């Protein structure tokens, strides 16, 4: 059997891949919506990037990242780059594609002091789980116990600030937890998505 054709494409700067500005790897995130458009228009000029992994011409993985000042999370840090999202389809597991995506990010942000992101534990979503982020090399530096005010308010879960230092003595990033409790709106499929129809400034609260 021939080896699969593996290709990484930085879709923010490559013509013909515009649908992946909105699309992750599911049909539900293919449609365009106002808040995603607003984030793209603001973030791309400030360094927002997204790489999609294609195996035999099928999109099976992706990573979206930006400098802290242009990220989708309220994370601050000098020289810090933030992973908004990283995802590899289950059928593509077992090939270390997740680590390949992280390594490509590291190669593209050579001057970064470190990488940051979030992780979840106890949340019903299969994305951004703590053990997954730890497998990719991140370690926990801060956390909060949260719950959704409307959806499953009886369920508490942990949200972690994660970190990979890339320089010796690099200053750790910080999280504005009050802002994080508001939720995010850069991706409609995100586990911490803030639905506008709820009419809430903050959809999460400390548990």
N, C-alpha and C positions, 0 to 999 in steps of 0.2 A: 504493500500500500504506500502511495506517495505521501510525503510529509505535507501537512496542511499549509496553505498559503497564509501567512500571518502579516498583517499590515496595520500600522498605527497612523492615524490621520489627525492632524491638528485642524479641527473643523472650523474654528473661528476665523482662520486666515486662508482657507482653501475654497475656491469657487466650486459649486456643485454639491456642497454638503450643507447648505443652509438649513435644511429640514432638521439637522442634528443640533442646531442652535436651540431648538425647542424640544426635540425628541430625545428621550433617553434610550431605553431599549424596550419600551412598551407602547402599545397603541394609545393608551390614555394620555400620554404626555406628548403626542405628536401635534396636537392642535395648538395653534397660537393663542395666547391669552395676554391680556393687557399688562399684568404685573411682571410677567416674564419678559415681555418686550421692553418694559421700562428698565428692568435690571440689565438686560443686554446692552441697551443704548448707553447706560451709565457705566457698566463694568468693562466692556470691551476696550474703550479708549484708555482705561486705567490698568489694563493688563490681564483681564479675565481670559482664561484659556480653557479649551476643552479638547481632549484627545479621545478618539473612538477607536477601539480595537476591532478589526475585521479579521475573521478567520474564514478562508474560502469565500470571501466577498460577503459574509454575513456579519452584521454588527453583534458582537457578543460581550463587549465590555466598554467601559468609559471611565474617564476621570475628568472632573471639572475643578479648576483651581485658580486662585488669584492672590495678589498681594493682600495683606491683611486689610488695608484701607479700601479694597475693592471687593472684599469677600461678601458672601451672603450671611455671614454670622457676625455678631458683635465681638469679634476677637481682635485684640490689639497686641502689637509687638514690633519692636524694631527689627526690620529685615525678615519678618516672618511671612511665609506664604501659607495660605489656608486651602485645604481640600474641602470644597463644597460638597462633593459627592464622589464616591467611587463604587463601581458596581460591575460584577462579572456574572453573566447568566449561569444558572446552576449546571446546565448541560456542558458548559465550557470549564467547569472546575477541574482541578487536578493538574493543571499545566503551569501553575505559578503566574498566571496572567495578572493577578492583582499586584503581585510584587513587581512585575514588569512595568505596570502602569506607574507605580510609585517611583521606580528607578528612572523612568523616563521623565517624570516630573522633576526629580532631583537633578538630572542632567540639564534640564532646561532652565533651572533657577540656580545657577552655579553660585551666585553671590548671596543666596539666602542664608540667614542665621539658623533657620529651622523651619520645620513644617508643623502645622497645627490643624486640628479638625475636632469634630465631636464624635461621641459614641454613645450608644444607648444600651441599657440593660433592664429587662423587665417590661419593655415596650412590646406590643403585639407585632410590630413591623419586623420583617426579616432583614431590613437594611440597616447599615451602620451599627451593627452589634459590637459590643465591647470586645469579644474574643476575636472578631474579624480584624478590628483595628490593631489589637495587640499582635496578631499574627503578622500584620504588615510592618510592625516595628514601632508603633506608637506606644507611649506610656501615659498613664493618668497623672495629671497635676492638679486637678480641681474637679468638683462635682456638686450637683444639686439633685435632691429628690423632688420630682414634679408629678403633676397629674393634669389631665385635660379637664377644663371646667364643665364641658358639656358631654363629650364622648367618653364613655367609660370613666366617669369621675371617681369611681371606687378603686381604680387601678393606679397605684403609684409606680413610678419607674425612675431609674437613675439616668441623668444626662452628664456625660463626662467631657471635660476639656482634655484633649490628647495632644501629645507633643513628641516630635523627633528632633533633637538638636543636631545641627549640622556643623557647628563651630564649637570649639572648646570654650567653655565659659559663657556660652550664649545665654542671653536673658530670656527667661520663660515668658510666654505670652500670657495675657490675662483675658478673662471673659467678663463682659457686662451682663450679669445674670438677670437684671431687671429687664433689659432689652431681649434677652433670650426667652424669657417667659412670654413675650408677645407672640412667639412663633415666627415662622418664615413664610415668605410668599414668592420666592424665586423659582419654586418648582411645585407644581400641583400634586405630584406624587410623593413629596417628602413626608417622612413620618411626623414632622413637627409643623406641617402646613397650617397656616392660619386662613380659614375659609372666611371670605368677606361677608357671606350671608349670615354669619353668626353675630355680626355687629359688635364684636368685642375688640378692644384695643389690645388686650392680652388674653390669649386663649388657654394659657397654662398658669398654674399657681404652685407655690411651694407646698409639698405634701408633708 
